[in-house]
Amino acid sequence: MGYRVLIHIDEAEKWPLALGNARNLLEAAAEPVDLRIIANGRAVLTFASGEHREAMAGLQEQGVRIQACRNALKALRVEEQSLPEGVEVVPAGVLELVERQREGFAYLRP
């Protein structure tokens, strides 16, 4: 079955750490990893800035799902069209966190 892991990021300055955690997990895991990075709060501002797009794309190529909270996007006036290709928008980041944990995902917060 492998690992099911959720990385939660809500601070823009924590992206390098979150992306590094994801890379390290993928490299170290002896089993398949269902890995998701969920961004809410001020972390969604990074999507519009274009910062870390290459690193995100590299992780997506390895099967990592990167998700953005629609509520945070709206609150911070980030247009969904400005998101990097492949970033999924979820209605509410907090609900996504709760649902994935209920499904047995391990929760990491850098």
PDB file as gemmi writes it, atoms N, CA and C in Angstrom:
CRYST1    1.000    1.000    1.000  90.00  90.00  90.00 P 1                      
ATOM      1  N   MET A   1       0.820  -1.194   0.000  1.00  0.00           N  
ATOM      2  CA  MET A   1       0.000   0.000   0.000  1.00  0.00           C  
ATOM      3  C   MET A   1       0.862   1.255   0.000  1.00  0.00           C  
ATOM      4  N   GLY A   2       1.923   1.276   0.750  1.00  0.00           N  
ATOM      5  CA  GLY A   2       2.810   2.432   0.753  1.00  0.00           C  
ATOM      6  C   GLY A   2       2.414   3.474   1.775  1.00  0.00           C  
ATOM      7  N   TYR A   3       3.053   4.614   1.650  1.00  0.00           N  
ATOM      8  CA  TYR A   3       2.829   5.722   2.576  1.00  0.00           C  
ATOM      9  C   TYR A   3       1.814   6.696   2.014  1.00  0.00           C  
ATOM     10  N   ARG A   4       1.064   7.308   2.905  1.00  0.00           N  
ATOM     11  CA  ARG A   4       0.122   8.371   2.548  1.00  0.00           C  
ATOM     12  C   ARG A   4       0.485   9.566   3.413  1.00  0.00           C  
ATOM     13  N   VAL A   5       0.967  10.620   2.769  1.00  0.00           N  
ATOM     14  CA  VAL A   5       1.524  11.750   3.515  1.00  0.00           C  
ATOM     15  C   VAL A   5       0.963  13.062   2.984  1.00  0.00           C  
ATOM     16  N   LEU A   6       0.674  13.935   3.923  1.00  0.00           N  
ATOM     17  CA  LEU A   6       0.127  15.252   3.638  1.00  0.00           C  
ATOM     18  C   LEU A   6       1.067  16.291   4.231  1.00  0.00           C  
ATOM     19  N   ILE A   7       1.581  17.165   3.386  1.00  0.00           N  
ATOM     20  CA  ILE A   7       2.412  18.272   3.872  1.00  0.00           C  
ATOM     21  C   ILE A   7       1.552  19.527   3.806  1.00  0.00           C  
ATOM     22  N   HIS A   8       1.399  20.171   4.951  1.00  0.00           N  
ATOM     23  CA  HIS A   8       0.568  21.375   5.060  1.00  0.00           C  
ATOM     24  C   HIS A   8       1.472  22.593   5.162  1.00  0.00           C  
ATOM     25  N   ILE A   9       1.238  23.568   4.308  1.00  0.00           N  
ATOM     26  CA  ILE A   9       2.031  24.791   4.328  1.00  0.00           C  
ATOM     27  C   ILE A   9       1.086  25.988   4.310  1.00  0.00           C  
ATOM     28  N   ASP A  10       1.288  26.897   5.269  1.00  0.00           N  
ATOM     29  CA  ASP A  10       0.451  28.099   5.316  1.00  0.00           C  
ATOM     30  C   ASP A  10       1.274  29.392   5.414  1.00  0.00           C  
ATOM     31  N   GLU A  11       2.591  29.268   5.291  1.00  0.00           N  
ATOM     32  CA  GLU A  11       3.480  30.426   5.314  1.00  0.00           C  
ATOM     33  C   GLU A  11       4.358  30.393   4.062  1.00  0.00           C  
ATOM     34  N   ALA A  12       4.360  31.482   3.307  1.00  0.00           N  
ATOM     35  CA  ALA A  12       5.101  31.520   2.044  1.00  0.00           C  
ATOM     36  C   ALA A  12       6.587  31.218   2.232  1.00  0.00           C  
ATOM     37  N   GLU A  13       7.171  31.690   3.312  1.00  0.00           N  
ATOM     38  CA  GLU A  13       8.605  31.488   3.529  1.00  0.00           C  
ATOM     39  C   GLU A  13       8.970  30.037   3.850  1.00  0.00           C  
ATOM     40  N   LYS A  14       7.983  29.183   4.068  1.00  0.00           N  
ATOM     41  CA  LYS A  14       8.246  27.775   4.382  1.00  0.00           C  
ATOM     42  C   LYS A  14       8.271  26.876   3.145  1.00  0.00           C  
ATOM     43  N   TRP A  15       8.025  27.445   1.952  1.00  0.00           N  
ATOM     44  CA  TRP A  15       8.026  26.615   0.743  1.00  0.00           C  
ATOM     45  C   TRP A  15       9.326  25.848   0.534  1.00  0.00           C  
ATOM     46  N   PRO A  16      10.505  26.474   0.675  1.00  0.00           N  
ATOM     47  CA  PRO A  16      11.729  25.687   0.454  1.00  0.00           C  
ATOM     48  C   PRO A  16      11.814  24.466   1.378  1.00  0.00           C  
ATOM     49  N   LEU A  17      11.409  24.633   2.615  1.00  0.00           N  
ATOM     50  CA  LEU A  17      11.445  23.519   3.563  1.00  0.00           C  
ATOM     51  C   LEU A  17      10.426  22.445   3.178  1.00  0.00           C  
ATOM     52  N   ALA A  18       9.219  22.856   2.812  1.00  0.00           N  
ATOM     53  CA  ALA A  18       8.184  21.890   2.418  1.00  0.00           C  
ATOM     54  C   ALA A  18       8.599  21.105   1.182  1.00  0.00           C  
ATOM     55  N   LEU A  19       9.133  21.809   0.190  1.00  0.00           N  
ATOM     56  CA  LEU A  19       9.570  21.132  -1.035  1.00  0.00           C  
ATOM     57  C   LEU A  19      10.746  20.202  -0.761  1.00  0.00           C  
ATOM     58  N   GLY A  20      11.647  20.626   0.114  1.00  0.00           N  
ATOM     59  CA  GLY A  20      12.764  19.768   0.507  1.00  0.00           C  
ATOM     60  C   GLY A  20      12.285  18.536   1.256  1.00  0.00           C  
ATOM     61  N   ASN A  21      11.320  18.705   2.147  1.00  0.00           N  
ATOM     62  CA  ASN A  21      10.745  17.553   2.862  1.00  0.00           C  
ATOM     63  C   ASN A  21      10.160  16.555   1.862  1.00  0.00           C  
ATOM     64  N   ALA A  22       9.446  17.069   0.871  1.00  0.00           N  
ATOM     65  CA  ALA A  22       8.832  16.191  -0.133  1.00  0.00           C  
ATOM     66  C   ALA A  22       9.896  15.427  -0.913  1.00  0.00           C  
ATOM     67  N   ARG A  23      10.927  16.128  -1.372  1.00  0.00           N  
ATOM     68  CA  ARG A  23      12.011  15.462  -2.129  1.00  0.00           C  
ATOM     69  C   ARG A  23      12.689  14.395  -1.266  1.00  0.00           C  
ATOM     70  N   ASN A  24      12.995  14.749  -0.027  1.00  0.00           N  
ATOM     71  CA  ASN A  24      13.674  13.806   0.863  1.00  0.00           C  
ATOM     72  C   ASN A  24      12.829  12.567   1.127  1.00  0.00           C  
ATOM     73  N   LEU A  25      11.529  12.760   1.315  1.00  0.00           N  
ATOM     74  CA  LEU A  25      10.638  11.627   1.544  1.00  0.00           C  
ATOM     75  C   LEU A  25      10.601  10.707   0.334  1.00  0.00           C  
ATOM     76  N   LEU A  26      10.452  11.289  -0.839  1.00  0.00           N  
ATOM     77  CA  LEU A  26      10.398  10.471  -2.052  1.00  0.00           C  
ATOM     78  C   LEU A  26      11.687   9.688  -2.265  1.00  0.00           C  
ATOM     79  N   GLU A  27      12.823  10.305  -1.958  1.00  0.00           N  
ATOM     80  CA  GLU A  27      14.116   9.635  -2.127  1.00  0.00           C  
ATOM     81  C   GLU A  27      14.332   8.532  -1.102  1.00  0.00           C  
ATOM     82  N   ALA A  28      13.854   8.740   0.126  1.00  0.00           N  
ATOM     83  CA  ALA A  28      14.145   7.806   1.209  1.00  0.00           C  
ATOM     84  C   ALA A  28      13.148   6.658   1.327  1.00  0.00           C  
ATOM     85  N   ALA A  29      11.946   6.837   0.846  1.00  0.00           N  
ATOM     86  CA  ALA A  29      10.895   5.843   1.044  1.00  0.00           C  
ATOM     87  C   ALA A  29      11.178   4.570   0.257  1.00  0.00           C  
ATOM     88  N   ALA A  30      11.046   3.452   0.935  1.00  0.00           N  
ATOM     89  CA  ALA A  30      11.245   2.153   0.308  1.00  0.00           C  
ATOM     90  C   ALA A  30       9.950   1.647  -0.322  1.00  0.00           C  
ATOM     91  N   GLU A  31       8.855   2.310  -0.032  1.00  0.00           N  
ATOM     92  CA  GLU A  31       7.540   1.940  -0.561  1.00  0.00           C  
ATOM     93  C   GLU A  31       6.984   3.114  -1.365  1.00  0.00           C  
ATOM     94  N   PRO A  32       5.955   2.866  -2.169  1.00  0.00           N  
ATOM     95  CA  PRO A  32       5.324   3.972  -2.899  1.00  0.00           C  
ATOM     96  C   PRO A  32       4.786   5.027  -1.931  1.00  0.00           C  
ATOM     97  N   VAL A  33       4.744   6.282  -2.389  1.00  0.00           N  
ATOM     98  CA  VAL A  33       4.276   7.383  -1.550  1.00  0.00           C  
ATOM     99  C   VAL A  33       3.153   8.125  -2.268  1.00  0.00           C  
ATOM    100  N   ASP A  34       1.997   8.217  -1.611  1.00  0.00           N  
ATOM    101  CA  ASP A  34       0.904   9.081  -2.059  1.00  0.00           C  
ATOM    102  C   ASP A  34       1.114  10.377  -1.293  1.00  0.00           C  
ATOM    103  N   LEU A  35       1.698  11.367  -1.947  1.00  0.00           N  
ATOM    104  CA  LEU A  35       2.118  12.596  -1.275  1.00  0.00           C  
ATOM    105  C   LEU A  35       1.343  13.785  -1.824  1.00  0.00           C  
ATOM    106  N   ARG A  36       0.822  14.583  -0.900  1.00  0.00           N  
ATOM    107  CA  ARG A  36       0.093  15.789  -1.265  1.00  0.00           C  
ATOM    108  C   ARG A  36       0.644  16.960  -0.470  1.00  0.00           C  
ATOM    109  N   ILE A  37       0.766  18.080  -1.138  1.00  0.00           N  
ATOM    110  CA  ILE A  37       1.146  19.329  -0.474  1.00  0.00           C  
ATOM    111  C   ILE A  37      -0.065  20.242  -0.567  1.00  0.00           C  
ATOM    112  N   ILE A  38      -0.584  20.644   0.578  1.00  0.00           N  
ATOM    113  CA  ILE A  38      -1.755  21.510   0.617  1.00  0.00           C  
ATOM    114  C   ILE A  38      -1.337  22.877   1.139  1.00  0.00           C  
ATOM    115  N   ALA A  39      -1.588  23.894   0.325  1.00  0.00           N  
ATOM    116  CA  ALA A  39      -1.236  25.268   0.694  1.00  0.00           C  
ATOM    117  C   ALA A  39      -2.498  26.064   0.997  1.00  0.00           C  
ATOM    118  N   ASN A  40      -2.460  26.760   2.116  1.00  0.00           N  
ATOM    119  CA  ASN A  40      -3.519  27.714   2.429  1.00  0.00           C  
ATOM    120  C   ASN A  40      -2.854  28.926   3.086  1.00  0.00           C  
ATOM    121  N   GLY A  41      -3.653  29.846   3.570  1.00  0.00           N  
ATOM    122  CA  GLY A  41      -3.080  31.047   4.160  1.00  0.00           C  
ATOM    123  C   GLY A  41      -2.178  31.775   3.165  1.00  0.00           C  
ATOM    124  N   ARG A  42      -1.170  32.442   3.677  1.00  0.00           N  
ATOM    125  CA  ARG A  42      -0.279  33.254   2.846  1.00  0.00           C  
ATOM    126  C   ARG A  42       0.614  32.418   1.930  1.00  0.00           C  
ATOM    127  N   ALA A  43       0.649  31.111   2.130  1.00  0.00           N  
ATOM    128  CA  ALA A  43       1.455  30.247   1.256  1.00  0.00           C  
ATOM    129  C   ALA A  43       0.947  30.262  -0.181  1.00  0.00           C  
ATOM    130  N   VAL A  44      -0.335  30.576  -0.393  1.00  0.00           N  
ATOM    131  CA  VAL A  44      -0.869  30.580  -1.760  1.00  0.00           C  
ATOM    132  C   VAL A  44      -0.311  31.739  -2.590  1.00  0.00           C  
ATOM    133  N   LEU A  45       0.237  32.751  -1.933  1.00  0.00           N  
ATOM    134  CA  LEU A  45       0.818  33.880  -2.667  1.00  0.00           C  
ATOM    135  C   LEU A  45       1.989  33.436  -3.547  1.00  0.00           C  
ATOM    136  N   THR A  46       2.660  32.386  -3.152  1.00  0.00           N  
ATOM    137  CA  THR A  46       3.800  31.873  -3.914  1.00  0.00           C  
ATOM    138  C   THR A  46       3.372  31.380  -5.292  1.00  0.00           C  
ATOM    139  N   PHE A  47       2.168  30.852  -5.400  1.00  0.00           N  
ATOM    140  CA  PHE A  47       1.693  30.378  -6.698  1.00  0.00           C  
ATOM    141  C   PHE A  47       1.657  31.509  -7.713  1.00  0.00           C  
ATOM    142  N   ALA A  48       1.172  32.672  -7.301  1.00  0.00           N  
ATOM    143  CA  ALA A  48       1.055  33.812  -8.215  1.00  0.00           C  
ATOM    144  C   ALA A  48       2.407  34.424  -8.539  1.00  0.00           C  
ATOM    145  N   SER A  49       3.353  34.318  -7.614  1.00  0.00           N  
ATOM    146  CA  SER A  49       4.663  34.937  -7.831  1.00  0.00           C  
ATOM    147  C   SER A  49       5.526  34.150  -8.809  1.00  0.00           C  
ATOM    148  N   GLY A  50       5.224  32.890  -8.969  1.00  0.00           N  
ATOM    149  CA  GLY A  50       6.031  32.052  -9.862  1.00  0.00           C  
ATOM    150  C   GLY A  50       7.246  31.446  -9.190  1.00  0.00           C  
ATOM    151  N   GLU A  51       7.486  31.836  -7.955  1.00  0.00           N  
ATOM    152  CA  GLU A  51       8.631  31.301  -7.223  1.00  0.00           C  
ATOM    153  C   GLU A  51       8.429  29.797  -6.988  1.00  0.00           C  
ATOM    154  N   HIS A  52       9.475  29.035  -7.127  1.00  0.00           N  
ATOM    155  CA  HIS A  52       9.502  27.585  -6.876  1.00  0.00           C  
ATOM    156  C   HIS A  52       8.735  26.763  -7.913  1.00  0.00           C  
ATOM    157  N   ARG A  53       8.355  27.365  -9.038  1.00  0.00           N  
ATOM    158  CA  ARG A  53       7.566  26.616 -10.039  1.00  0.00           C  
ATOM    159  C   ARG A  53       8.309  25.390 -10.562  1.00  0.00           C  
ATOM    160  N   GLU A  54       9.609  25.525 -10.813  1.00  0.00           N  
ATOM    161  CA  GLU A  54      10.365  24.377 -11.336  1.00  0.00           C  
ATOM    162  C   GLU A  54      10.402  23.235 -10.332  1.00  0.00           C  
ATOM    163  N   ALA A  55      10.618  23.572  -9.066  1.00  0.00           N  
ATOM    164  CA  ALA A  55      10.661  22.543  -8.024  1.00  0.00           C  
ATOM    165  C   ALA A  55       9.298  21.861  -7.890  1.00  0.00           C  
ATOM    166  N   MET A  56       8.234  22.653  -7.945  1.00  0.00           N  
ATOM    167  CA  MET A  56       6.886  22.082  -7.864  1.00  0.00           C  
ATOM    168  C   MET A  56       6.625  21.157  -9.050  1.00  0.00           C  
ATOM    169  N   ALA A  57       6.983  21.608 -10.238  1.00  0.00           N  
ATOM    170  CA  ALA A  57       6.764  20.796 -11.439  1.00  0.00           C  
ATOM    171  C   ALA A  57       7.538  19.482 -11.360  1.00  0.00           C  
ATOM    172  N   GLY A  58       8.764  19.536 -10.848  1.00  0.00           N  
ATOM    173  CA  GLY A  58       9.556  18.317 -10.697  1.00  0.00           C  
ATOM    174  C   GLY A  58       8.899  17.322  -9.763  1.00  0.00           C  
ATOM    175  N   LEU A  59       8.316  17.816  -8.684  1.00  0.00           N  
ATOM    176  CA  LEU A  59       7.618  16.931  -7.753  1.00  0.00           C  
ATOM    177  C   LEU A  59       6.341  16.383  -8.375  1.00  0.00           C  
ATOM    178  N   GLN A  60       5.637  17.233  -9.116  1.00  0.00           N  
ATOM    179  CA  GLN A  60       4.422  16.769  -9.777  1.00  0.00           C  
ATOM    180  C   GLN A  60       4.740  15.655 -10.770  1.00  0.00           C  
ATOM    181  N   GLU A  61       5.877  15.743 -11.445  1.00  0.00           N  
ATOM    182  CA  GLU A  61       6.285  14.690 -12.376  1.00  0.00           C  
ATOM    183  C   GLU A  61       6.509  13.366 -11.655  1.00  0.00           C  
ATOM    184  N   GLN A  62       6.782  13.444 -10.355  1.00  0.00           N  
ATOM    185  CA  GLN A  62       6.976  12.234  -9.547  1.00  0.00           C  
ATOM    186  C   GLN A  62       5.679  11.793  -8.869  1.00  0.00           C  
ATOM    187  N   GLY A  63       4.566  12.430  -9.225  1.00  0.00           N  
ATOM    188  CA  GLY A  63       3.265  12.020  -8.711  1.00  0.00           C  
ATOM    189  C   GLY A  63       2.745  12.801  -7.520  1.00  0.00           C  
ATOM    190  N   VAL A  64       3.469  13.817  -7.090  1.00  0.00           N  
ATOM    191  CA  VAL A  64       3.015  14.623  -5.953  1.00  0.00           C  
ATOM    192  C   VAL A  64       1.870  15.522  -6.403  1.00  0.00           C  
ATOM    193  N   ARG A  65       0.817  15.542  -5.603  1.00  0.00           N  
ATOM    194  CA  ARG A  65      -0.319  16.429  -5.878  1.00  0.00           C  
ATOM    195  C   ARG A  65      -0.137  17.698  -5.067  1.00  0.00           C  
ATOM    196  N   ILE A  66      -0.189  18.841  -5.734  1.00  0.00           N  
ATOM    197  CA  ILE A  66      -0.069  20.132  -5.064  1.00  0.00           C  
ATOM    198  C   ILE A  66      -1.426  20.809  -5.143  1.00  0.00           C  
ATOM    199  N   GLN A  67      -1.915  21.218  -3.970  1.00  0.00           N  
ATOM    200  CA  GLN A  67      -3.259  21.752  -3.883  1.00  0.00           C  
ATOM    201  C   GLN A  67      -3.264  23.137  -3.238  1.00  0.00           C  
ATOM    202  N   ALA A  68      -4.208  23.964  -3.669  1.00  0.00           N  
ATOM    203  CA  ALA A  68      -4.367  25.314  -3.135  1.00  0.00           C  
ATOM    204  C   ALA A  68      -5.781  25.482  -2.598  1.00  0.00           C  
ATOM    205  N   CYS A  69      -5.901  26.171  -1.487  1.00  0.00           N  
ATOM    206  CA  CYS A  69      -7.185  26.454  -0.858  1.00  0.00           C  
ATOM    207  C   CYS A  69      -7.885  27.603  -1.586  1.00  0.00           C  
ATOM    208  N   ARG A  70      -9.079  27.344  -2.070  1.00  0.00           N  
ATOM    209  CA  ARG A  70      -9.841  28.385  -2.776  1.00  0.00           C  
ATOM    210  C   ARG A  70     -10.163  29.560  -1.842  1.00  0.00           C  
ATOM    211  N   ASN A  71     -10.457  29.282  -0.590  1.00  0.00           N  
ATOM    212  CA  ASN A  71     -10.760  30.363   0.347  1.00  0.00           C  
ATOM    213  C   ASN A  71      -9.571  31.307   0.504  1.00  0.00           C  
ATOM    214  N   ALA A  72      -8.373  30.755   0.611  1.00  0.00           N  
ATOM    215  CA  ALA A  72      -7.174  31.587   0.744  1.00  0.00           C  
ATOM    216  C   ALA A  72      -6.905  32.360  -0.541  1.00  0.00           C  
ATOM    217  N   LEU A  73      -7.110  31.707  -1.679  1.00  0.00           N  
ATOM    218  CA  LEU A  73      -6.912  32.394  -2.957  1.00  0.00           C  
ATOM    219  C   LEU A  73      -7.826  33.614  -3.050  1.00  0.00           C  
ATOM    220  N   LYS A  74      -9.089  33.416  -2.698  1.00  0.00           N  
ATOM    221  CA  LYS A  74     -10.044  34.522  -2.746  1.00  0.00           C  
ATOM    222  C   LYS A  74      -9.665  35.618  -1.756  1.00  0.00           C  
ATOM    223  N   ALA A  75      -9.341  35.242  -0.533  1.00  0.00           N  
ATOM    224  CA  ALA A  75      -9.029  36.218   0.511  1.00  0.00           C  
ATOM    225  C   ALA A  75      -7.812  37.060   0.153  1.00  0.00           C  
ATOM    226  N   LEU A  76      -6.857  36.451  -0.521  1.00  0.00           N  
ATOM    227  CA  LEU A  76      -5.616  37.155  -0.865  1.00  0.00           C  
ATOM    228  C   LEU A  76      -5.618  37.652  -2.315  1.00  0.00           C  
ATOM    229  N   ARG A  77      -6.745  37.538  -2.964  1.00  0.00           N  
ATOM    230  CA  ARG A  77      -6.934  38.031  -4.339  1.00  0.00           C  
ATOM    231  C   ARG A  77      -5.939  37.420  -5.332  1.00  0.00           C  
ATOM    232  N   VAL A  78      -5.777  36.115  -5.225  1.00  0.00           N  
ATOM    233  CA  VAL A  78      -4.936  35.385  -6.168  1.00  0.00           C  
ATOM    234  C   VAL A  78      -5.879  34.709  -7.164  1.00  0.00           C  
ATOM    235  N   GLU A  79      -5.726  35.040  -8.421  1.00  0.00           N  
ATOM    236  CA  GLU A  79      -6.577  34.468  -9.470  1.00  0.00           C  
ATOM    237  C   GLU A  79      -6.201  33.004  -9.716  1.00  0.00           C  
ATOM    238  N   GLU A  80      -7.199  32.158  -9.809  1.00  0.00           N  
ATOM    239  CA  GLU A  80      -6.934  30.735 -10.065  1.00  0.00           C  
ATOM    240  C   GLU A  80      -6.183  30.539 -11.375  1.00  0.00           C  
ATOM    241  N   GLN A  81      -6.402  31.423 -12.347  1.00  0.00           N  
ATOM    242  CA  GLN A  81      -5.729  31.316 -13.639  1.00  0.00           C  
ATOM    243  C   GLN A  81      -4.224  31.550 -13.512  1.00  0.00           C  
ATOM    244  N   SER A  82      -3.781  32.158 -12.426  1.00  0.00           N  
ATOM    245  CA  SER A  82      -2.350  32.427 -12.243  1.00  0.00           C  
ATOM    246  C   SER A  82      -1.602  31.241 -11.636  1.00  0.00           C  
ATOM    247  N   LEU A  83      -2.321  30.206 -11.264  1.00  0.00           N  
ATOM    248  CA  LEU A  83      -1.678  29.053 -10.635  1.00  0.00           C  
ATOM    249  C   LEU A  83      -0.853  28.278 -11.654  1.00  0.00           C  
ATOM    250  N   PRO A  84       0.247  27.698 -11.201  1.00  0.00           N  
ATOM    251  CA  PRO A  84       1.037  26.861 -12.106  1.00  0.00           C  
ATOM    252  C   PRO A  84       0.198  25.678 -12.614  1.00  0.00           C  
ATOM    253  N   GLU A  85       0.546  25.215 -13.775  1.00  0.00           N  
ATOM    254  CA  GLU A  85      -0.151  24.065 -14.352  1.00  0.00           C  
ATOM    255  C   GLU A  85      -0.112  22.890 -13.387  1.00  0.00           C  
ATOM    256  N   GLY A  86      -1.246  22.228 -13.250  1.00  0.00           N  
ATOM    257  CA  GLY A  86      -1.314  21.032 -12.421  1.00  0.00           C  
ATOM    258  C   GLY A  86      -1.673  21.277 -10.967  1.00  0.00           C  
ATOM    259  N   VAL A  87      -1.660  22.522 -10.511  1.00  0.00           N  
ATOM    260  CA  VAL A  87      -2.054  22.794  -9.128  1.00  0.00           C  
ATOM    261  C   VAL A  87      -3.569  22.658  -9.040  1.00  0.00           C  
ATOM    262  N   GLU A  88      -4.004  21.844  -8.109  1.00  0.00           N  
ATOM    263  CA  GLU A  88      -5.431  21.593  -7.920  1.00  0.00           C  
ATOM    264  C   GLU A  88      -5.983  22.595  -6.904  1.00  0.00           C  
ATOM    265  N   VAL A  89      -7.177  23.061  -7.140  1.00  0.00           N  
ATOM    266  CA  VAL A  89      -7.834  23.957  -6.188  1.00  0.00           C  
ATOM    267  C   VAL A  89      -8.873  23.143  -5.425  1.00  0.00           C  
ATOM    268  N   VAL A  90      -8.804  23.228  -4.095  1.00  0.00           N  
ATOM    269  CA  VAL A  90      -9.782  22.573  -3.235  1.00  0.00           C  
ATOM    270  C   VAL A  90     -10.635  23.662  -2.598  1.00  0.00           C  
ATOM    271  N   PRO A  91     -11.905  23.384  -2.328  1.00  0.00           N  
ATOM    272  CA  PRO A  91     -12.791  24.420  -1.803  1.00  0.00           C  
ATOM    273  C   PRO A  91     -12.307  25.046  -0.486  1.00  0.00           C  
ATOM    274  N   ALA A  92     -11.858  24.205   0.437  1.00  0.00           N  
ATOM    275  CA  ALA A  92     -11.405  24.699   1.746  1.00  0.00           C  
ATOM    276  C   ALA A  92     -10.221  23.854   2.205  1.00  0.00           C  
ATOM    277  N   GLY A  93      -9.090  24.490   2.360  1.00  0.00           N  
ATOM    278  CA  GLY A  93      -7.890  23.766   2.785  1.00  0.00           C  
ATOM    279  C   GLY A  93      -8.065  23.047   4.106  1.00  0.00           C  
ATOM    280  N   VAL A  94      -8.742  23.686   5.054  1.00  0.00           N  
ATOM    281  CA  VAL A  94      -8.910  23.052   6.364  1.00  0.00           C  
ATOM    282  C   VAL A  94      -9.732  21.780   6.253  1.00  0.00           C  
ATOM    283  N   LEU A  95     -10.757  21.790   5.414  1.00  0.00           N  
ATOM    284  CA  LEU A  95     -11.562  20.582   5.229  1.00  0.00           C  
ATOM    285  C   LEU A  95     -10.745  19.497   4.547  1.00  0.00           C  
ATOM    286  N   GLU A  96      -9.933  19.878   3.579  1.00  0.00           N  
ATOM    287  CA  GLU A  96      -9.070  18.912   2.887  1.00  0.00           C  
ATOM    288  C   GLU A  96      -8.116  18.247   3.888  1.00  0.00           C  
ATOM    289  N   LEU A  97      -7.548  19.047   4.786  1.00  0.00           N  
ATOM    290  CA  LEU A  97      -6.649  18.510   5.815  1.00  0.00           C  
ATOM    291  C   LEU A  97      -7.364  17.492   6.699  1.00  0.00           C  
ATOM    292  N   VAL A  98      -8.557  17.832   7.134  1.00  0.00           N  
ATOM    293  CA  VAL A  98      -9.325  16.943   8.009  1.00  0.00           C  
ATOM    294  C   VAL A  98      -9.694  15.661   7.279  1.00  0.00           C  
ATOM    295  N   GLU A  99     -10.165  15.788   6.048  1.00  0.00           N  
ATOM    296  CA  GLU A  99     -10.579  14.601   5.300  1.00  0.00           C  
ATOM    297  C   GLU A  99      -9.416  13.666   5.024  1.00  0.00           C  
ATOM    298  N   ARG A 100      -8.263  14.208   4.627  1.00  0.00           N  
ATOM    299  CA  ARG A 100      -7.123  13.340   4.351  1.00  0.00           C  
ATOM    300  C   ARG A 100      -6.629  12.663   5.628  1.00  0.00           C  
ATOM    301  N   GLN A 101      -6.630  13.370   6.742  1.00  0.00           N  
ATOM    302  CA  GLN A 101      -6.206  12.737   7.990  1.00  0.00           C  
ATOM    303  C   GLN A 101      -7.187  11.644   8.405  1.00  0.00           C  
ATOM    304  N   ARG A 102      -8.440  11.870   8.149  1.00  0.00           N  
ATOM    305  CA  ARG A 102      -9.445  10.845   8.451  1.00  0.00           C  
ATOM    306  C   ARG A 102      -9.222   9.597   7.604  1.00  0.00           C  
ATOM    307  N   GLU A 103      -8.657   9.782   6.409  1.00  0.00           N  
ATOM    308  CA  GLU A 103      -8.334   8.655   5.527  1.00  0.00           C  
ATOM    309  C   GLU A 103      -7.025   7.979   5.913  1.00  0.00           C  
ATOM    310  N   GLY A 104      -6.331   8.506   6.914  1.00  0.00           N  
ATOM    311  CA  GLY A 104      -5.103   7.872   7.380  1.00  0.00           C  
ATOM    312  C   GLY A 104      -3.812   8.492   6.885  1.00  0.00           C  
ATOM    313  N   PHE A 105      -3.870   9.661   6.262  1.00  0.00           N  
ATOM    314  CA  PHE A 105      -2.659  10.343   5.826  1.00  0.00           C  
ATOM    315  C   PHE A 105      -1.874  10.831   7.033  1.00  0.00           C  
ATOM    316  N   ALA A 106      -0.573  10.681   6.997  1.00  0.00           N  
ATOM    317  CA  ALA A 106       0.301  11.269   8.008  1.00  0.00           C  
ATOM    318  C   ALA A 106       0.372  12.768   7.736  1.00  0.00           C  
ATOM    319  N   TYR A 107       0.399  13.566   8.793  1.00  0.00           N  
ATOM    320  CA  TYR A 107       0.381  15.018   8.671  1.00  0.00           C  
ATOM    321  C   TYR A 107       1.769  15.576   9.002  1.00  0.00           C  
ATOM    322  N   LEU A 108       2.322  16.341   8.060  1.00  0.00           N  
ATOM    323  CA  LEU A 108       3.613  17.004   8.290  1.00  0.00           C  
ATOM    324  C   LEU A 108       3.425  18.499   8.084  1.00  0.00           C  
ATOM    325  N   ARG A 109       4.071  19.283   8.929  1.00  0.00           N  
ATOM    326  CA  ARG A 109       4.015  20.736   8.765  1.00  0.00           C  
ATOM    327  C   ARG A 109       5.404  21.283   9.004  1.00  0.00           C  
ATOM    328  N   PRO A 110       6.041  21.766   7.932  1.00  0.00           N  
ATOM    329  CA  PRO A 110       7.418  22.275   8.088  1.00  0.00           C  
ATOM    330  C   PRO A 110       7.458  23.569   8.894  1.00  0.00           C  
TER     331      PRO A 110                                                      
END                                                                             
